[in-house]
């Protein structure tokens, strides 16, 4: 089971829709390249076929992900518990530095956000899931164990 927020599911569905629309464009590219002649030495044809294969692989991946996706319902969760979609302020126990983290089903690669995205499958995400405000969590990272206090659940 793959938990996602409603926003993440809508984004995945839109990407799938865009990928389906891309099929016609790629098919037209292949047809145009095929009309140029000898396919053995036709770089445009081979590039278009490769793009088509990558697009179809992404479609299968998105369909599989959406088929197993469960939209998390945070309405039944207590307000002091971290759950999917929550943004939390954590204080590093060692350095006393505070940062905002958002628990997501899938990272968006949005580096302009004021928070750091962590997926539910990451060590930080697993430690955060269902933790409570005021609790100290332990996270096993590549560079060693770190401890964080959950200062605030923002959203």
C-alpha positions as CSV (number, residue, x, y, z in Angstrom):
1,X,0.0,0.0,0.0
2,X,1.3,3.4,-1.0
3,X,-0.1,6.3,1.0
4,X,-0.3,9.7,-0.8
5,X,-2.0,13.0,-0.1
6,X,-4.9,14.1,-2.2
7,X,-2.6,16.7,-3.8
8,X,0.0,14.0,-4.7
9,X,-2.6,11.8,-6.2
10,X,-4.0,14.6,-8.4
11,X,-0.4,15.4,-9.5
12,X,0.2,11.7,-10.4
13,X,-3.1,11.5,-12.3
14,X,-2.2,14.7,-14.3
15,X,1.2,13.3,-15.1
16,X,-0.4,10.1,-16.4
17,X,-2.8,12.1,-18.5
18,X,0.1,14.1,-19.9
19,X,2.0,10.9,-20.7
20,X,-1.1,9.6,-22.6
21,X,-1.2,12.8,-24.6
22,X,2.5,12.4,-25.4
23,X,1.8,9.0,-27.2
24,X,0.3,10.8,-30.2
25,X,3.3,13.3,-30.4
26,X,5.8,10.4,-30.2
27,X,3.9,8.4,-32.8
28,X,4.0,11.3,-35.2
29,X,7.7,11.7,-34.6
30,X,8.3,8.1,-35.4
31,X,6.2,8.4,-38.6
32,X,8.0,11.5,-39.7
33,X,11.4,9.9,-39.1
34,X,10.3,6.6,-40.8
35,X,9.4,8.6,-43.9
36,X,13.0,9.9,-44.1
37,X,14.2,6.5,-45.4
38,X,16.8,3.9,-44.2
39,X,15.9,3.1,-40.6
40,X,19.3,1.5,-39.8
41,X,21.1,4.8,-39.9
42,X,18.2,7.1,-39.0
43,X,19.0,8.7,-35.6
44,X,15.7,10.6,-35.4
45,X,13.8,7.3,-35.7
46,X,15.9,5.6,-33.1
47,X,15.6,8.6,-30.7
48,X,11.8,8.8,-31.1
49,X,11.5,5.0,-30.5
50,X,13.6,5.3,-27.4
51,X,11.5,8.2,-26.1
52,X,8.4,6.2,-26.9
53,X,9.7,3.3,-24.8
54,X,10.6,5.6,-21.9
55,X,7.2,7.2,-22.0
56,X,5.4,3.8,-22.0
57,X,7.6,2.6,-19.1
58,X,6.6,5.8,-17.1
59,X,2.9,5.2,-18.0
60,X,3.2,1.6,-16.6
61,X,4.9,2.9,-13.5
62,X,2.3,5.6,-12.9
63,X,-0.6,3.2,-13.4
64,X,0.9,0.7,-11.0
65,X,1.5,3.5,-8.4
66,X,-2.0,4.9,-8.7
67,X,-3.6,1.4,-8.5
68,X,-1.9,0.8,-5.1
69,X,-2.3,4.4,-3.9
70,X,-4.4,5.1,-0.8
71,X,-5.3,8.7,-0.1
72,X,-4.5,9.3,3.5
73,X,-7.3,10.8,5.6
74,X,-5.8,12.9,8.3
75,X,-9.2,14.1,9.6
76,X,-9.4,11.1,12.1
77,X,-5.8,11.7,13.4
78,X,-5.2,13.5,16.6
79,X,-3.8,17.0,16.1
80,X,-0.6,16.2,18.1
81,X,0.4,13.2,15.9
82,X,2.6,13.4,12.7
83,X,0.9,11.8,9.7
84,X,1.3,12.0,5.9
85,X,1.0,15.6,4.7
86,X,2.1,17.1,8.0
87,X,4.7,19.8,8.3
88,X,6.7,19.6,11.5
89,X,9.4,21.8,13.1
90,X,12.2,19.6,14.4
91,X,15.0,20.6,16.7
92,X,18.3,18.7,16.4
93,X,19.1,17.6,19.9
94,X,22.9,18.0,19.4
95,X,23.1,21.3,17.5
96,X,19.8,22.9,18.7
97,X,19.1,23.9,15.1
98,X,15.5,23.9,14.0
99,X,14.1,23.1,10.6
100,X,10.8,22.4,8.9
101,X,10.1,19.0,7.4
102,X,7.1,17.9,5.4
103,X,6.1,14.2,5.4
104,X,5.1,13.3,1.8
105,X,4.3,10.1,-0.1
106,X,6.4,11.2,-3.0
107,X,9.0,14.0,-3.2
108,X,8.3,16.8,-5.6
109,X,11.9,18.0,-6.0
110,X,10.7,21.5,-5.0
111,X,13.8,23.0,-3.6
112,X,12.3,26.4,-3.2
113,X,9.9,25.4,-0.5
114,X,10.5,26.6,3.1
115,X,10.5,23.0,4.3
116,X,12.5,19.8,3.5
117,X,10.4,17.0,2.0
118,X,10.9,13.5,3.5
119,X,9.1,10.5,2.1
120,X,7.4,7.9,4.3
121,X,9.9,5.3,3.2
122,X,13.0,7.4,4.2
123,X,14.6,6.9,7.6
124,X,13.4,10.3,8.7
125,X,9.9,9.7,7.4
126,X,9.6,6.3,9.2
127,X,10.8,7.9,12.4
128,X,8.3,10.8,12.1
129,X,5.3,8.7,11.1
130,X,2.8,8.6,14.1
131,X,5.3,10.4,16.4
132,X,3.8,13.0,18.7
133,X,4.5,16.6,19.5
134,X,7.2,16.9,22.2
135,X,8.6,13.4,21.4
136,X,12.2,12.8,20.7
137,X,12.8,10.6,17.6
138,X,15.9,8.7,16.6
139,X,16.9,8.6,13.0
140,X,19.6,6.3,11.6
141,X,21.3,8.3,8.8
142,X,24.3,7.4,6.7
143,X,26.6,9.6,8.8
144,X,25.2,8.1,12.1
145,X,22.3,8.3,14.4
146,X,20.7,11.7,15.0
147,X,18.0,12.7,17.5
148,X,15.3,15.3,16.9
149,X,12.6,16.7,19.1
150,X,9.3,17.4,17.5
151,X,8.7,21.0,18.5
152,X,5.6,21.8,16.6
153,X,3.2,20.3,14.1
154,X,2.5,23.2,11.7
155,X,0.0,21.6,9.4
